[in-house]
Each structure stands twice: as structure tokens, then as C-alpha cells.
Amino acid sequence: MRLLILGGTRFLGRAVAAHANAMGHDVTCAARGLAGTVPHGARFIRVDRDEPEGLAPLADKEFDAVVDVSRHPGQVRRAVAALKHRVAHWTFVSTVSVYADNRTIGQRADAAPLREPTAPEIEHSTEETYGAAKVACEQAIGENAFICRAGLIVGPEDPTGRFTYWPMRLDRGGEVLVPGAPDDAVQLIDVRDLAQWIVHAAQTRLTGCFDGIGPSSTRSQLLAECADALGSSCTYTWVDRTFLESHDIRRWSGPRSLPLWLPLPEFAGFNTRDTSPARDSGLTVRTFSATARDTLSWARTAGGAVTGLTADEESAALEAWHASRPRSGAVTHEAQH
Ligand SMILES: NC(=O)c1ccc[n+]([C@@H]2O[C@H](COP(=O)([O-])OP(=O)(O)OC[C@H]3O[C@@H](n4cnc5c(N)ncnc54)[C@H](OP(=O)(O)O)[C@@H]3O)[C@@H](O)[C@H]2O)c1
């Protein structure tokens, strides 16, 4: 295939380019060249998708398939107008943030209600309008495309550092502060598995809307498998939402966060999507162990990004948690490795 990636200079787009190249496809990545570099073997064409004629450098090139990772409706509309009629297959990487309902458990891509899209005149998304803007992007693409609604993407080269916190933290061993309860749901996808599936979808001309994420699991299972893979000895102190919020320990990502934590019940359904349609259409996933080992190795050798509590902030939180507990009948749940 002659594959065009609109993006390809970081994380998922770059992993798609690397995998497609390894599979022997002819790979072109089109971006500004600000976010990073394309993988070895891929061709780079400089474009600026915010310019009205920004895709002109691609006008005389032929492609069989396109993968677009944009989050901006204006960029997506211009790409569709310039290229979609000329290629056999179109992939748009969307997100599970398009869904309106994060509470209901076990939803599927074909039936779950979506957010309202951003208004037609909106060109760019912001952090606040991200999900709505992705709905507008999906609508701009129309029928006859593969819409891949990615969940949490993790693994080597993750620029967000949020999953990376956990292999780094578990590797240090000892008493680990963990959010919520052992059975809380988690759901993620290794960037290399998602990349592989996206290339497979282009090869097989797969169309339709799918969630691009692995099966739902529990936080205790994730921690246990990662700690085992890293040969770490950890105990886990599970702390509840009230404690986390009253000690300014934040959700999901960023400074002072316990990464990947989302409060319940608001997000009770978020990590429980039914992804059997994706599996039936060729998505395969590696183990948490493999992802943890490779992420840690990359973070160490490349100085990869990591976010979340510092060691001192975690120690202070653990101390405060233990000080707040009654002496007998302690409510920490601990799991030993
Ligand atoms: N990370 C997650 O957990 C997660 C979860 C769900 C969904 N997703 C979705 O997955 C996708 C991730 O994509 P990604 O990892 O490849 O990273 P990304 O950070 O979304 O990459 C954006 C790409 O577009 C290029 N770009 C940005 N502005 C441009 C412009 N004006 N003109 C031309 N190119 C431009 C960037 O390169 P230059 O800056 O060099 O131009 C870069 O290659 C996104 O669609 C995101 O919404 C991610």
C-alpha cells in the first residue's frame, strides 16, 4: 500500500508509520515537523493543515490509504475535501471521549450516544471541547471510512507520561499509594497494538465505527501483572475518593495526580467498553506485562515523560492516610507480591 499518515511525527501516528513500514508498505507522513521525526524508512512531507491550501504539497501524489490523527474539525474537513475521493481507504483516529455517557457499563460503539458536535464554524478544538470536536471531525468524514475511537493509549513514546507513572512507581517497590478499590475497572491499549490494527484495517478495507481499546480489566490485576513483570515487591494502600480529593490529589493526569484515576460513579462505565467488535475485526492485544516492561525500558533509556505524584508527595499522602485511620480495624486493602 501507498499509505499517507496525516501526522506520523509522534506517538500513535509514528507507531502506525513504523509498523506499516515494517510490513513493507510505502509510507508518507505529512506534518509540520514540530512534534518530532518520522520513523526510519518513512518519507516526510511538510504541510501546515491550518493553512487553507496547506495540503497542496500532496496534490500530485497518489495514495491507496490515509490515516488521519487530527483533533481539529477544520483540518479534517480540508483533508477530506482534498484527498478522500482519491483514496480507497480512510482511517480517522477518534476517541472514546466522543461518548456522552461515562456512567453506563459495557457500552458498544455502534449504540452508545455521542456528545453534540462543536458548531460548524469551529475550526480548532481545545481541551474543553476535545470530545465534541472529535464528533464534528467524525461527521466531516462521512460514510465509508474506518472510525477508530481510541481509548487510553499507552506504551513506549507516550508523551503524556500518565501510564508511565505506574511502571516507574512499581519498579521502586515498597508501599504504593493506589486510588479507589482493587476491583475498579481499567481499560487501555498498547500503542503498538493499536497501530497494528490500524494498518490491518487499511489492508483489509475495514469500515465502520469501532472502539480501539483492549478488554476491560481491574486495577489490582493491572498492578499485579506489571509488578510481576518488573520483578518488584510492592504493597498496595488503597485510598478512597474522599481522601484523595481532600488532599488535593488529582484525577487522570498531570502534576499531583494519581494517574489514570477517575472518580466513581461519574466514570463507572468509562473503562468498561465492550470491545468484542474490534477483536472480531482483527484487534489483538499484548499483555500488561509486556507493555509495562517496554514502557519502563523506554522511559529509562530515552528519559521518557512521566507525570503524577512525586515520591515526596506520595510519602506525605501515605503518612496522612495512616494518621487518619483508626488504630484497630484499619481499612487499607493490601496485596503482597
Ligand atoms: N493518547 C491517548 O491516550 C489517546 C486516547 C484517545 C484518542 N487519542 C487520539 O489518538 C490520536 C493520537 O495521535 P498521535 O499520538 O499521533 O499524536 P498527536 O499529538 O495527536 O499528533 C498530532 C500530529 O498531527 C501533526 N499536526 C499537528 N498540527 C498540524 C498542522 N497544523 N499541520 C500539519 N500537521 C499537524 C503533528 O505533527 P507536527 O506538530 O509536527 O505538525 C502530529 O504528527 C489523536 O487523534 C488523539 O485524539 C489519543
Ligand as a Chemical Component Dictionary entry (heavy atoms), coordinates in Angstrom:
data_LIG
# 
_chem_comp.id                   LIG 
_chem_comp.type                 NON-POLYMER 
_chem_comp.pdbx_formal_charge   0 
_chem_comp.three_letter_code    LIG 
# 
loop_
_chem_comp_atom.comp_id 
_chem_comp_atom.atom_id 
_chem_comp_atom.alt_atom_id 
_chem_comp_atom.type_symbol 
_chem_comp_atom.charge 
_chem_comp_atom.model_Cartn_x 
_chem_comp_atom.model_Cartn_y 
_chem_comp_atom.model_Cartn_z 
_chem_comp_atom.pdbx_ordinal 
LIG N1  N1  N 0  -3.117 9.405  23.783 1  
LIG C1  C1  C 0  -4.275 8.859  24.107 2  
LIG O1  O1  O 0  -4.411 8.211  25.154 3  
LIG C2  C2  C 0  -5.450 8.997  23.180 4  
LIG C3  C3  C 0  -6.676 8.481  23.577 5  
LIG C4  C4  C 0  -7.751 8.536  22.687 6  
LIG C5  C5  C 0  -7.584 9.088  21.439 7  
LIG N2  N2  N 1  -6.383 9.596  21.083 8  
LIG C6  C6  C 0  -6.260 10.139 19.737 9  
LIG O2  O2  O 0  -5.181 9.489  19.112 10 
LIG C7  C7  C 0  -4.538 10.389 18.260 11 
LIG C8  C8  C 0  -3.107 10.496 18.719 12 
LIG O3  O3  O 0  -2.338 10.905 17.708 13 
LIG P1  P1  P 0  -0.766 10.930 17.860 14 
LIG O4  O4  O 0  -0.358 10.112 19.005 15 
LIG O5  O5  O -1 -0.208 10.607 16.544 16 
LIG O6  O6  O 0  -0.411 12.391 18.373 17 
LIG P2  P2  P 0  -0.934 13.840 18.208 18 
LIG O7  O7  O 0  -0.244 14.609 19.227 19 
LIG O8  O8  O 0  -2.391 13.940 18.203 20 
LIG O9  O9  O 0  -0.308 14.172 16.781 21 
LIG C9  C9  C 0  -0.745 15.191 16.011 22 
LIG C10 C10 C 0  0.002  15.034 14.693 23 
LIG O10 O10 O 0  -0.513 15.984 13.794 24 
LIG C11 C11 C 0  0.528  16.849 13.374 25 
LIG N3  N3  N 0  0.000  18.200 13.284 26 
LIG C12 C12 C 0  -0.488 18.965 14.277 27 
LIG N4  N4  N 0  -0.862 20.169 13.803 28 
LIG C13 C13 C 0  -0.584 20.146 12.471 29 
LIG C14 C14 C 0  -0.746 21.099 11.436 30 
LIG N5  N5  N 0  -1.232 22.320 11.658 31 
LIG N6  N6  N 0  -0.378 20.750 10.188 32 
LIG C15 C15 C 0  0.125  19.520 9.944  33 
LIG N7  N7  N 0  0.305  18.583 10.879 34 
LIG C16 C16 C 0  -0.044 18.898 12.133 35 
LIG C17 C17 C 0  1.613  16.743 14.411 36 
LIG O11 O11 O 0  2.887  16.991 13.847 37 
LIG P3  P3  P 0  3.562  18.448 13.810 38 
LIG O12 O12 O 0  3.335  19.084 15.129 39 
LIG O13 O13 O 0  4.980  18.102 13.529 40 
LIG O14 O14 O 0  2.914  19.190 12.694 41 
LIG C18 C18 C 0  1.477  15.288 14.838 42 
LIG O15 O15 O 0  2.194  14.425 13.982 43 
LIG C19 C19 C 0  -5.260 11.704 18.344 44 
LIG O16 O16 O 0  -6.238 11.726 17.349 45 
LIG C20 C20 C 0  -5.962 11.615 19.694 46 
LIG O17 O17 O 0  -7.115 12.378 19.695 47 
LIG C21 C21 C 0  -5.325 9.574  21.919 48 
# 
loop_
_chem_comp_bond.comp_id 
_chem_comp_bond.atom_id_1 
_chem_comp_bond.atom_id_2 
_chem_comp_bond.value_order 
_chem_comp_bond.pdbx_ordinal 
LIG N1  C1  SING 1  
LIG C1  O1  DOUB 2  
LIG C1  C2  SING 3  
LIG C2  C3  SING 4  
LIG C2  C21 DOUB 5  
LIG C3  C4  DOUB 6  
LIG C4  C5  SING 7  
LIG C5  N2  DOUB 8  
LIG N2  C6  SING 9  
LIG N2  C21 SING 10 
LIG C6  O2  SING 11 
LIG C6  C20 SING 12 
LIG O2  C7  SING 13 
LIG C7  C8  SING 14 
LIG C7  C19 SING 15 
LIG C8  O3  SING 16 
LIG O3  P1  SING 17 
LIG P1  O4  DOUB 18 
LIG P1  O5  SING 19 
LIG P1  O6  SING 20 
LIG O6  P2  SING 21 
LIG P2  O7  DOUB 22 
LIG P2  O8  SING 23 
LIG P2  O9  SING 24 
LIG O9  C9  SING 25 
LIG C9  C10 SING 26 
LIG C10 O10 SING 27 
LIG C10 C18 SING 28 
LIG O10 C11 SING 29 
LIG C11 N3  SING 30 
LIG C11 C17 SING 31 
LIG N3  C12 SING 32 
LIG N3  C16 SING 33 
LIG C12 N4  DOUB 34 
LIG N4  C13 SING 35 
LIG C13 C14 SING 36 
LIG C13 C16 DOUB 37 
LIG C14 N5  SING 38 
LIG C14 N6  DOUB 39 
LIG N6  C15 SING 40 
LIG C15 N7  DOUB 41 
LIG N7  C16 SING 42 
LIG C17 O11 SING 43 
LIG C17 C18 SING 44 
LIG O11 P3  SING 45 
LIG P3  O12 DOUB 46 
LIG P3  O13 SING 47 
LIG P3  O14 SING 48 
LIG C18 O15 SING 49 
LIG C19 O16 SING 50 
LIG C19 C20 SING 51 
LIG C20 O17 SING 52 
# 
